[in-house]
Amino acid sequence: MRKMTRYLILFLFAMLVTIVLAACSDSGDETATDAKDGNSEKEVTSSEEKVEEKVKLTIGSWRTEDGPKYEKVIALFNETNPNIQVEFSPTKNTEYNTILNTALQAGEGPDIFHLRPYAAGLKLADAGFVEPISDIDGLDQYSENYLAASKGADGEQYGVPLNISSTQFFYNKKIFADQGLEVPATWDEFIEVNEKLLDAGITPIAMGTKEGWLLSLTHGIVGSGVLDGNVFADKLVTGETDFSDPAFVESIEAMNDLKKYFPANSEGLGMDDIRTIFAMEQAAMFPLGSWEIPVVSELNPDLDFGFFPMPSKNGNQSVTTWVDGSFAINAKSKNIEAAKTFLEFLTTKEFGELFVDEFKMISAIPGITSDDELLGELSKTVESSSTPYYWVVNFVSGDPTTKTVLETELQGMYLGEVTPAEVAQKVQGNAEISFEPFK
Amino acid sequence: MMTTVQTASKKKGRKIGKSWTIHLFPIPALIIYGLFVLYPILAALSYSFYSFNGFSRESFVGFDNFVTLFTTEPYGSMFINAFKHNVLYFGLQMVAMNGLAFILAFIIYKKVKGAEFFKIAFFLPRLLSVIVVGFLWKLILNPNFGTLNILLGRLGLEELQRAWLGDPNTALVSIILVNCWFGLGFGVLIFLAGFQSIPGELIEAARLDGAKGMTMLRKIYLPLMVPSIMIMTVLTFIQSFEAFELVYAMQGSMGEPYYSTDTLAVFFYRLAFGSSTSGSSDALGVGSALAAVLFFFILICTMIFLKFTNKKEVEM
């Protein structure tokens, strides 16, 4: 035993030594990378001379499933720009941030990369890893809200917004017709629809509270009804009001009151469960995002479903939107001019139409229509009446993030552990630390 | 290793030069071990003394990360919450998994009919990947489509039906019992090997002295099984305090619902890599501090266990 203790002491000592060594050696590495940067700058100048010849660009993305679709995008790009060769090389969604961050810090990485929206992506821009692109053509067509997803603290634009995600209630048209129900135009009508469905023995809302992100998402939808669309959101993001506002507490209470319209055992239901419940016509409504349209259709191709924007008490209607991703240029890229040409291509109507057809997503470019009826209608509503999804747009900083706190506390509320007022209080407490206008 | 080489060289006298070169042979293995085992552990330990901004390391902050971990909310209460769950994980596994494994091993040892079949049957779940096990049990425990609730309904036990993984009162216990189901066969194997290594003469002698039933178990089997029991205790302890895969597979990185299934390893994952729903995290330093605390806690507890076992063995 004494031997063991001696080994332990030796082991601990060895550890200490290595820690000290590791600390010293790392400062050495930094100078090494600086030297490397110097080299790459030289390479930039030499490659610019050959720009007339074939240039090769790589695109980094977290959308591994979109490879074949991007091939079509690249083919369209090459019709007008035959001299720029483009390669799409995506990384697994969950590992993308780590791999990109590491590569950027080493002065490497793809020429063009998919930038996470809002705080997560802007962190990279503020650290100087992203090339400002305010000077490229085509940016002026986008709405200010969408450009904000990749606008740095210095006011420069760092990314071209690609697609918009929107959340709203989907509804089963057949169940609504059978029950003689109309799409609700006010909040009170919405509650009435729920009551009628409940009386008819139909589960009104396919929703589960097991996965936290579904809760913030649902608050994004329901909250815009209770808080009258943009009215609260606009005041919130400027700091004019905060989460201690009684109106906000009321929106949390409204979430709590919806529980009776959820399926049995809703505390144990996750994403897959509620999607199945809605697709198999066991529930009439489904609060989720635009990206679910192809998934639900694939699960049950015969399902006839539509969407309705959330109606508020005053009869304002809106869907809740945010930018899902932007494309940006690596500041260390050797082919910045060619990369800018590609980003300009991403702002064109031709690209927008191809994107909507192939990707079945809502394009950030205004005025793009879709052959898919549901997606086309949704695109129009997104342009005409939308509320920003402020949980994703403004409240994703801090550790845990304000959005995470909302999710966890809402989960606690549905389990009866905390009251709606306490939820609002905890969310406010977190936001006061991490959200600039509240400080 | 050293002593055998030295004695060998003493015997052969002049071949000192040759024997010295023998020490070079472990070097490739040591380099691999150092690079892929020691270095990451030590690097993680060193990270716990730095502040982080995203993935870039900032300045040396001494023990600040450790202080933050224990005193700053929500970390402090999350740590205690997760720690309690690890303790429950260990306790329940000791009783439900190792207790049952001991009894089953004893029955198999007594050569019941089909002993070989049961030995394989109990071990079979162990061959599945933990992720597969998690997925399988998630389906079984599903509140509305799952086999368990349907079975309870058929048996007329509707009042027992619940959202097993969604109810904070049953979620953690459900996961631990799934882990017991998964690990049972390994315990049976270890205990069976222990029983089989008890010398037959000893048991015969005890029989002749008139020992039987509980006396036999208490005075003969149990003391002789102490090494196996200790091995299983230590292994279960380490596994319980590192519990991650099943919780992650069944409840995600938030320890849902409402942190009721959070464990220290899941908490660490959330700190260091961010949760699946909230994106990036700045707490790599605090996460490394938690990893260091976890490492030393397991190391020290394991050493105390081992010391205790050695004493026990000497007493016998």
Interface residues (C-beta under 8 A of the other chain):
Chain A: M1 M4 L8 M15 T18 I19 A22 A23 D26 T94 N97 T98 N101 T102 Q105 R116 A119 A120 K123 A127 G208 T209 K210 E211 G212 W213 P263 A264 N265 S266 E267 G268 L269 D273 T276 I277 V396 D399 P400 T401 K403 T404 E407 T408 Q411 G412 L415 E417
Chain B: L38 Y39 L42 A43 L45 S46 F49 G54 F55 S56 R57 F60 P74 L141 N142 P143 N144 F145 R162 A163 W164 L165 G166 D167 P168 G252 M254 E256 P257 Y258 Y259 L271 F273 G274 S275 S276 T277 S278 G279 S280 S281 D282 A283 M303 L306 K307 N310
